[in-house]
Amino acid sequence: MDNYVEESPLCKFRTRMMGGSPFINYGITLDGVTPPDMLTANLNMITWIIKELNITKDSHVLELAAGRGGYILGIAEQTGCTFVGTDILPSFVDEANDNAKKRNLDSKGYFIQASFQNSSEKVGTNKKFTHVISIGSVYYVHSEIDVCLSNIADIADDKTAILLWDMNRRKDWTECKKFERHMKVKYLISQSEMLESCIRNNLVVNKMIDVTKDMLPCLKILRDAALEEDPTSEIITFPYVYDAFNEGEVVYPVWELSKAVNRI
């Protein structure tokens, strides 16, 4: 998996488009303004999250599947919050901790190896996080969404604000051919399936914001550059995922959750 992430032409293309920064997502527009590049698009996500969740210097934030740390380090840099980040890839954890040191943020937090499925065991259930976030990664474990949400519920208390920046299908999974062509995931749940899983795991949905329209201009930047480099889209497959979102196969929801007070 490390070799795929680091060495595949698709991932190298994405890294170049992000200006070499430790981001992996599609970004968003702010106030209807299309960003000039993918780095700005991803920095927009940090700005949006801080404002939406009211993260401050007094916040203690857990980011699950933090990758190389781009988002949580940006949040900590801007707010002064403390943090813990997790990722399943040891190379990403090492790089994230190195990035924290380079940005003088290692006194604010650290990164450890953990998956969604064992996050409560690895992180612990007594850290008193004010926020638990995951940005553009939950869909990788949709085939085990109950395990994922159960772990998040165990980590959180009833005062923890939970934000999951996800992807959900609007059609039957067998019809999501363009999305699957690019993402190569086992399964993608619908919004109704997400709601049902939240209920089963004693999580309350406080808000769901569909940010697809704010993401599409940013993904178009990737699509256009990909077509220049690989007109057939055989290797650089971002045009497929752009079409999947643009044609309504999938949407880009931000789920804001909290733990039900009556969880035992």
Secondary structure, DSSP 4 states (H G I P E B T S, - for coil): -HHHHHHSHHHHHHHHHTTT-S--S----BTTBPPSSHHHHHHHHHHHHHHHHT--TT-EEEESS-TTSHHHHHHHHHH--EEEEEES-HHHHHHHHHHHHHTT-TTTEEEEE--STTHHHHH-S-S--SEEEEES-GGGGGGGHHHHHHHHHHH--TT-EEEEE--EESS-GGG-HHHHHHH--S---BHHHHHHHHHHTTEEEEEEEE-HHHHHHHHHHHHHHHHHH-TT-SSS-HHHHHHHHHTTSEE-EEEEEEE-TT--
